[in-house]
Amino acid sequence: MKPCKFFVQDRYNTTYRIYCGYEAPVLGPIKPQDLSNERDAHAFIIRLRLDHAFCLTILRAVGGLTVNSDISLAYSRRDLASVSWGWHRRICFYQLDPFAYDFGNPHNNHYPVIRPAQGTAPRGMACHFVPATILLMSDPNPADVTFFGLEEGSQASDFLDSLALTDEQLAMMIDELKLRAWPNRADRLKSLLMALTRGNVVIVRIYDDIITPPKRKGPEDLPVEEYTPKPYTLGPHDEPGYEPPPRISNAENPHAGLHNRDELTADFNTSAESFKTTRVVDMDNLSPEDKVVRKALRDQGWNEDKVKQVLKSGDGFTETPLKAEARLYGFNTAGRPRNLDNSAYLLDEASMQDVREKYFKQGHWDREGVKDYLALPCFNAASSIDVMEVIEPTTGIRAKIGKATELLRYDGTDGYTTGTLGKIMGGGGRQITLDTSALKRLPGK
């Protein structure tokens, strides 16, 4: 079995996708690192954060092992360089966009999704505008990917015209794609057009899940109504019809991504030691807003290390009142007990419903998507859901979860290993932090 995808970072924290010769051709106009000779290749390999085991894993995957590969890191690096250049190369290195993230679930909203006008496209289809390097992190159907070259400016312009973008949509696209925000509409369209024709941005067509309505009984001429599954409510929990979030199923998971493969186990130490959030916080020079949050977290009883950790984990902090008997949730690894005294990142009802709508599909949780959206460390397998209840009225601190990075490694029972991989999690979900003395764990939940 060949590993799915390899990622690596250099000493400057730039992330690269290692593309092996046995993989399908790269879509779009993305260009690899230009390693035209062995000297350039070796100098590039030396800059990367590679351990000996990871080098051997890559060499083994592409058939590049030599009699000296096992001796030391110096030898395995040299052998890796030898398969990274020239016409005979077996691997390429592609630099990833710093704002890119794992695109395993196309139904997310980290990048702009535009729905064509009704009647101009199939029902349920939308256009997802994403950085081109995301194609290196996902496996979209090539037929669903649209990109334009430098000579195709008129075609790209016609495509944008067909979408009839509003000013609000255009401003949102410029912001989320990190393009230059010109003050007028014409220049903003030109900025988007240049990103498309230069190959920096591509369009991936995505499709809503189409739910077949139940077969009707009775006359055929009854009007057909669209069937919508019953949503679970937001409480209170003695309300008739309350439905808890779906349990994690033990059946085979249909979703893509290493985190969805039950036969693989994440190495705890690799993830725990490398997990980092990307928001920079200086506790000696906090903004006025962060000072207010720090005081609120201290009042909740959190120590200074945890306060800093929470501040770095997200932004957009707001106070949220919680009533007695309100329920909170936390994804966890099945069989791992939750320490309430250390549970600073929980989901309230609204956040849990948001996660469910995005990542509970085909009767299964997409754990890879959950991990990305909630920026969970790799050792959290998201294979169980802990349910807690507020025992007295209290106030929580709600925040939008920020991006995070980590190095991770998955191991199988048959000796298979992915080697050490780099991962970027986009975040975007909502978390809540509160005084956990106001919580109790519900038994059997």
N, C-alpha and C positions, 0 to 999 in steps of 0.2 A: 504494500500500500504506500503510495507517495504522499508526502505532506501536502496540505492544501495550499498554503501561502506562507512565504517567508518575508519578514520585515526586520530591518536593522536600523540602528541610529549611529550617527558618527559622533565625534567628541564635541560637536557644536549643537547636538540635539536635533539635527536634521534627520528626518526619517526617509528611508528608501524601501521600496518594494523590490525584492529579489525575484526576478522573473526567470524561470527555468525553461530550457528548450523543449520539454515535453508538454508545456502548457499551450493553450490555444493562442493564436496571434493576438497581439495587443490591438484594441480598437482605437480608432481616432488618430489624431496627429501627435500623440505623445512620443517624445524622443528619449532614449536612454542616455546614461552618462557616456561621454565620448572617451572610450579607453582604446586608443589606437595602437598601443604597443605595450609590451610587458612591463616596462618601467612605470608608465602611467598607471597601469592596473595595480601593480604592487603598492605604489604610493597611495592610491585610493583605498585599497584594502586595509592598509596600516591605520588609516584614519577611522575605520569603523570599530564599533564596540563589539568585537567578536570574541567568544571564548572557544576553547579547543573543541568542545563537544558540538557546538553549533556549526563550526566549520566542517567537521566530519559529517554531520547530518546533511549539509548542503552537498558536499562532495559525493556522499553516498547516493543522494537523490538523483544526481545528474551523471553518475558513473565516472566521477573524476578522481577516485581514490588511487593513490600510488603506494608503493611499498614503504615510502617514508612518511605518509600522511599521519600515521598514529604516533609518531615519535614525540612531537611537541607542537605547540601553537605556531611557532615560527614556520615549521614545515607545512602544516595544514593551511596557513595563510598563503604560503608560496604556491601551493597547489591550487588554491582557490583563485589566485591571481592568474594562473596559467589558463584557466577555463573561462576567464572574464574578458578576453580581448581577441581581436582578429576575426577572420572569417570563420574560424573553427570554434568560436566561443560557445559555451553551453549555458551561460547565465548572463543576464543584463541587470543593471541597477537603474531604477526609475525613481527620481526624487518626487516625493509627495507634496501636494499643496499643504501648507501649515494649517489650513482650516478644514482639511479633509478629515473624514472619520470613516469608520466601518459602515459600508452602505448595504449591510446584509438585509435590512428590511426597507423596501422602497416606499412604505406607507408612513414615513416620518415627515416632519416638517422643519428640518434644520435648514433646508434650502428651498427656494421658491417653487411652488407648484401652481401652474396656471392651467385653468380649464378652458379649452376652446369654446367658442360660442355654440349654442345648441344647434345641431344639424350639420355642423362642419366637421365633426369627428365622431367615432363610435361612442355609444353611450358608456359612461363610466371611465373614459380615457382622459388622462391629464398629461401635461408636459412638465417634467421635473428638470429644472435648470440646475446643473451641478458642476463643480470643478472637474475638469477632464481627468485628473489623476484618480478620481474616485473609481473610474473604470478599472483601475489596477487593484482595487480593494474589493470588487464585487464581481458578480458573474451575470450581468444582464444579457438578455437575448439580443444578439447583434442586430436583429431586425427592428428592435425597439430603440436603437441609439441613432441620433441624428447629429452630425457635426459638419462644419463648413470649413473650406479652405480659403486662403487669401484671395483667390480668384473668384470666389463665390459670394461676393458681397451683395450682389443684387438678389440672389436666391435667399440669403439670410435676411435681407431687408424685407422681402416679400413674406417670409415666414413670420417675422415679428408683426408686420402689418395685419396678417391674417388673425392674429391673436387679439387685436383691438385692445391693447393694454390701456387700462386707466392710469391716471397720474399716480394714484395710490399704489397700484400694482407695480408700476415702474420704479417708484421710490423704494418699495419693499425689495425688489429684485436687486437694485443697486446696493442696498445696505447689506443684504444677506450674502451676496456674492463678493462683497468687499471690493466693489468697483468705485471709481472716482465719482463722487456725488456732485455733479455740475448743478448750478442753480436753475437751469431751464430744461424743458422737456427734450428739445431737439438734441442738446449735447448729451443728455442722459441716454437717449436712444443710440447715439453714436458710440458712447462708451460701451454699451451692451453689445452693439454690433461688432465693435473691434474685438471684444472678448471672445465672441463666437468665431469670427474669421481667423483669429490668431491661434485658435485651438485651446484657449484657456478654459472655455466653458462649452459643455455639450448638453444636449437634451435627451433625456431618457423618458420614453413613454411608459406610464404606469397605468394600471387598471384597478378600479375598485372591485372588491369582492362582490360578485353578483349572487344574490340569494334567491333561489327558485321558490316562488310562492307555493304554499301547500295546495294540493289538488282539491278543487272544489267539488262539493256534492250538490246535486240539484241541476237545474236548467243550465245549459251552456251559455245562455245569453245574460247570465248574471254579470254585473260589472266586475272587472278584475281589479283588485286592490293590491298595492305593493305590500309584501310581507316583511315585517320588521321584528326581529327577535325581541323578547321582553327584556328591557334593561334592568340591571339591579339598581335598587333605589339608593339614595343617599341617607336613609334613616328618617326618623328615629327607628330603632331596631325592633321595636314591638309593632311597627307598622305592618299591616297585612301585605304580603307580597315581597317582603324584604328578601333579597338574595345575596349571599356572601360572594366574594370573588371566587372564580373557579379554582378548584384544587389542581395541583400539579399532577398530570397524568403519568402513569408508569409505562404507557404504551409508547411505541416508537415515535419519535418526534419528527414531523415532516419538514421542519424549518431548517434552513441552511445555517452554517456557522459551527465552529468548533465547540462553542459553549452549549450547543444543543445535542452533542454526541455523548450519550451516557457511558460509552465504553472508555472515554477519556477523562482523566482526573488532572486538575490544575495543580501544579507544584506550589504549595503555600509560601515557601520562603522566597521564591523568585518574584512572586507578585507582591508580597507584603513589603519587601525591602525596596522595591522600585516604584511603587504606586505614588504618583504625584498629581496634585491638582495644578491647574495652570494660572489661577488667579494669584497675583502677587500682593501680599499683605505685610506692611511694616507696622508691627504692634506699637512702636514708638512714635509713629507719625500717621495715625489713622485719620480718615476723613470724619467730619462731624456725624455722618450717617452711621459709619461703622462704630464710632464711639458709643452711640446709643445702643446698637446691637450688642456690643461687648458688655455693657452694663446689664442689659436684659439677660444675657446668657450667664453672667456671673450670678445674678439674682436667682437664676434657676438652679444654681449649685454646681455648675461646670467649672473645672479647673482651667488654668490659663492655657495649657497645651490644647485642651479640647476646644476652648473658645477660639483660638487661632485656627485650628483645624476646620471648625464650622465656618468661620469667616472666609477661609480660602476655598471652601467647597462650592460656593455659589455667590449670587448677588441678588439684588432686588428684595431685600429682607423687609417683611411686614409682620406686624403682630396679628395673630388670629385667635379669637376666643374659642375655647373648647368647652362644651357642656359635659356634665356627668353622663356616663354611658355612651359617649361618642367612641367610635372604634378607630383604631390606628393599625397600620399594617407594616410589615417589613419582610422583604425577600431574604431567604437564608439558604444554607446548605442543609439538605435533609439529614436529620439526626444530630445536628449541631445545636446545643442549647443556646438560647439567647440570654445574654447578660443585660438585663434592663438598665442597670446602672451605667452601662457604656453605650446605650442605644440612642445616639444623638441624631440619627437620620431615619425618620419614619415617614409614612405616607398617610395623609388623612383620606376621608372618603372620596373627595373630589379628585385628589391625585391618583388614588387607586383606580378610579373609574377611567381616568385619562390613560393610564398605563394599559388597562384591560382593553380599551377600544383600539389601541394601537398595536398591541402585541399578543392578544389572545385570538388566534386564527385557527380555523380547521379543527377546533376542539383541543388545541394544544397551546401552551405558552411558548412564544418565541424567546427563549432565554437569552440568546445572543442580542436581540433587540432590547430586552429589558436591561441587560448589563450596560449597553451603550447609552440608553436613555437616562438611566439612573446613575451612570458612572460608577458601577460596582467594581470592586477589586476582583481579580480573577478567581481568588479562592472562595468567593461567594458564588456558588453554583446556581443560585436562583431556582433551586429544586424544591423549595417549600416556602410557604407563606405563614409567618407568625401573625397572630391576631391579638391585639391588646385592647383594653378598655379603660377609658378615663374614669377614675373613681370619684373625682370631685372637680368642680369648675376650675379651669386654669387657662393660661394664655400661652400659645405656642408661637414660635418664630418661624415663619414660612419663607422659603427662598427658592429661586430658580437654580437648579443644579448646573454647575459649570463644567467645562471640559476637563478631562484628566488623561494622563498617560501612564503606561506601565510596561514593563517587560514581563513576559509570561511564558510558561512552558506547559504543554499538555503531555501526559504520559498515558500509555495504554498498558493493559495487563500482559499483552503479548510481547512486550519489549519495545513497541513502537513509541517514538517520541517526536514531537514537532521541532525540538530544539528551542532555543530562546527566541521569542518573537517580540517585536515592538507593536504596541497597540495604542490608538488614540480613540478615546470615547467622547462623543459629542455632547453628552448631557442633554439638558433641555427640560427634563421633568421637574416636578416640584416636591420638595421635602419639607418636613416640619420638625422642629426641635423644641422640646419642652422639659419641664422638671419631671423626671421619670418617677419620682415618689408619688406622683398623681396618677400612675399607671398600674394596671395589673395584667398579667398574662392570662388569657382565657385558656383553660385546660382543654386539650384535644383539638385546638384550633391551629 
